[in-house]
Every structure is written in structure tokens, then in C-alpha cells.
Amino acid sequence: MFMTTTTKLAHHIHFNYISEQDGDPMPFHWCDDPIYGLLGLGEVEVEVMDNGDMQGLTEAVDGHTAAGYASSRMCGFCTLDRLRITACEVHDIEPIERMDPAKFDYGSITDWMIPGAAVSAPFLWCSICPAPAFFACCSEMEGIFSILKTT
């Protein structure tokens, strides 16, 4: 089935991507740029195909992949990190040490939103929005999610 959608990412999006499968030296978009998932490559309208196989959308016409960008790839840790956020039933939000929203230099954020620069920022990025992380969920989780700590 074909449909038109607006996206900032290059589809097909690969979750739990394993870099060894094609030898790509910089395989993980979210690891290389923490705000990639939120700002992506810029918004475009693209025709996508959904095979109905629960494997996500594939670009058919006019997308980032057609413009020469590689499909978006997320490593296993980043995939589980985002799943942990959505699986948390009761958030126990606490301030992150040394991160005071009242004293933060918000003007400096744009300096770190340049592709490749976000990973070197002197602060943590929020996993949900393109902003510095001032708080973290400290809820205890069971199972595989207990090994992850999310901001």
C-alpha cells in the first residue's frame, strides 16, 4: 500500500541495527547525533510503501533516501532506551545534578544542534525533545529495562 507522509528521517528506519552486517564505519545516526531522531534531515513530503509486514515504511518517491541519504539506523541500546521511556508506568522524575534550568545558557543550544556536534555538547540531551536534559526518570524497572537509565 502506498501513501504520502511528512518525515524528517530517511526510511526504512532500522531499529536494533548491527553495524557488522555491512561494515559501515558510522552506522548509528542516534549515537552520532543525539537529536537526529527529533530534527532529522529536514522535513520532506515523501511517498512511502507499507508492506503490512510490521517492518515499517519504505521510501518510494521523493524522500531522503532518493536524495542519497542512508536509511536511518538506531543501535540496540538506543532502541531499548526509547522503549524504556515508553514502557515506564510511573515516572519518578528527579533533577540531574549540575543542570539548573534557571542558570542554563539557552543561547548556546544552537551551537550544538549542528550535525555531528550534539554528541560533544557539555550537557545531556533529552531523549524525547530537542532540548537539554534537566531531569531524569529514576523509576525502578524490571527485566531488560532495569539495565538502562534514561534522561
C-alpha positions, 0 to 999 in steps of 0.5 A, spaced: 500 500 500 502 506 498 501 513 501 504 520 502 507 522 509 511 528 512 518 525 515 524 528 517 528 521 517 530 517 511 526 510 511 526 504 512 528 506 519 532 500 522 531 499 529 536 494 533 541 495 527 548 491 527 553 495 524 557 488 522 552 486 517 555 491 512 561 494 515 559 501 515 564 505 519 558 510 522 552 506 522 548 509 528 545 516 526 542 516 534 549 515 537 552 520 532 547 525 533 543 525 539 537 529 536 537 526 529 531 522 531 527 529 533 530 534 527 532 529 522 534 531 515 529 536 514 522 535 513 520 532 506 513 530 503 515 523 501 511 517 498 512 511 502 510 503 501 507 499 507 508 492 506 503 490 512 509 486 514 510 490 521 517 492 518 515 499 517 515 504 511 519 504 505 521 510 501 518 510 494 518 517 491 521 523 493 524 522 500 531 522 503 533 516 501 532 518 493 536 524 495 542 519 497 541 519 504 542 512 508 536 509 511 536 511 518 539 506 523 538 506 531 543 501 535 540 496 540 541 500 546 538 506 543 532 502 541 531 499 548 532 506 551 526 509 547 522 503 549 524 504 556 521 511 556 515 508 553 514 502 557 515 506 564 508 506 568 510 511 573 515 516 572 519 518 578 522 524 575 528 527 579 533 533 577 540 531 574 545 534 578 549 540 575 543 542 570 539 548 573 534 550 568 534 557 571 542 558 570 542 554 563 545 558 557 539 557 552 543 561 547 548 556 546 543 550 544 544 552 537 551 551 537 550 544 538 544 542 534 549 542 528 550 535 525 555 531 528 556 536 534 550 534 539 554 528 541 560 533 544 555 538 547 557 539 555 550 537 557 545 531 556 540 531 551 533 529 552 531 523 549 524 525 547 525 533 545 530 537 542 532 540 548 537 539 554 536 534 559 534 537 566 531 531 569 531 524 569 526 518 570 529 514 576 523 509 576 525 502 578 524 497 572 524 490 571 527 485 566 531 488 560 529 495 562 532 495 569 539 495 565 538 502 562 537 509 565 534 514 561 534 522 561 
